[in-house]
Amino acid sequence: MNPQMSGGYVPQHEPVFQISVVSRMVGIHQQTIRSYERVGLLNPARSSGNTRLFSHADVERLRQVVRLVNDLGINLAGVEVILRLSRQIEALQQELAETRQERDEARAALEGRRPQATGERAFSDGSNER
């Protein structure tokens, strides 16, 4: 669900928020956001004037970092590992879903070619026998 801005929807990965806005949205100091960027946990886009611009996805990632650090007490190295493994899991889940879809399509195609259960036998030349 994307918020509306100026009458249209902003894509999840569109960089639109400056660091001051993100700081207020997430409830942490701007310097903390900069330190997370320095250690590689965030990678905001930059404007032509070199201003950091964050997308909705960046903000969600930052919220996840803050939860891991503040609520669970995980250090930044651990946060990096957790985020990397989470991305790998998501990629593998997507790959599994695609593989299952391909399997289901292949099954459906094979079932469409199988002889009917009425006792017919299909031959390689396309003829049938009862």
N, C-alpha and C positions, 0 to 999 in steps of 0.2 A: 504494500500500500504506500504510494508516494504522495506526499503533500502537494497541494496545489500552490502554484506561484504564478502571478500575473496571468491568470486565466488558463494555464496549461499545466500539465504534469511535468515534473523535473525527473529525468531518468536517474536511477539509483546511483550511477557512477559519474554523474555530471558534477564537476567541482563548482560549488556555489557559495560556500560558507567561509568567511574569514575566521582567523583563529580566535578573535574576540567573541564572535558569535558561538563558535564551537565550545569555547571555554564556559560560557554561560549555559549552553545546552546540556553539557555533561557535568558541570559543577566542579571543575578543577581549574587550577591556575594555568595561564598560558605557558608559563615556563615549564610546567610539567608536560604539557603537550609537546613542547620543543624538545625536551629531554627524551621523550618516547620516540620522536622522529630521529634524534641523533643516534639512538641505539638500534634503529631499523624497524621498530614496531609499527610505525606509520610512514606513509610516503605520499603526502598531499601533493596535489598539482601546484604549479606556480604560475602566476599571471605574468604578463610581459614586464611588469614592474617588480617582479620577484616576490610578490605577496603570496603567502600560503593560501590555497583554496581547497577546502574539504568537501567531499561529496557525502551524500547520505550513507553510502557504504563505509566511507572513512569514519564517520561519526559512530556508526554501529560497531565498527572494529575498535575504536577508542573506548566505547562503553564496555566492550568485552574485556579489554586490557584493564580498565579501572576495576571491574568486578573481580577479575583474577587477582590483581594486586591488593586491593583494599578488603574485599570480602573473604578471600581465601588465603591471603598472605603469601602468594606465590611471587618469587623474585622475577626480575625481568628476563633472565635467561630461561627460566621455566616457562614464562609466558610465551616467549618466542617459540619454544619447542611445542607447546600446546597449540598455538595458532598454526604452525606448520603442519602438525599432525592432523588438525581439524580440516585444513585445506586438502590434505591427501585423502582423508576419509570422504569428504564431499566429492572429490574427483572420482574415487573408486565407486561410491554409491551411484554417481551419474553413469559411469561406465557399466556397472551392473544392470542398471535400469535399461540402458540401451541394448545390452546383450540379451536381456530377457525379452525385450520387444522384438528383437531380431529372431530369437528362438520361437516366440509365439507366432510371428509371421511365417516362418519356415514351416512350423507345424501345421498352420492353417492351409498353407499351399500344398503340403503333402497330403493332408486329409482330403483335400479337394480332388486329388488324383487317385485316391485309393478306391478299390472296388466297393460296391455297396454291400451291405450286410445281408443281402437276399440270396447269397450263395453264388453269386457271379464270381468268376475268376477272370482277371484281366491278363492278357498276354502282351508281350513286348511289341507285337505288330498292331496293337490297338484293338484287336477283336476280343470278344467276350465269350465265355462258355458257361452254360448252366449245368 
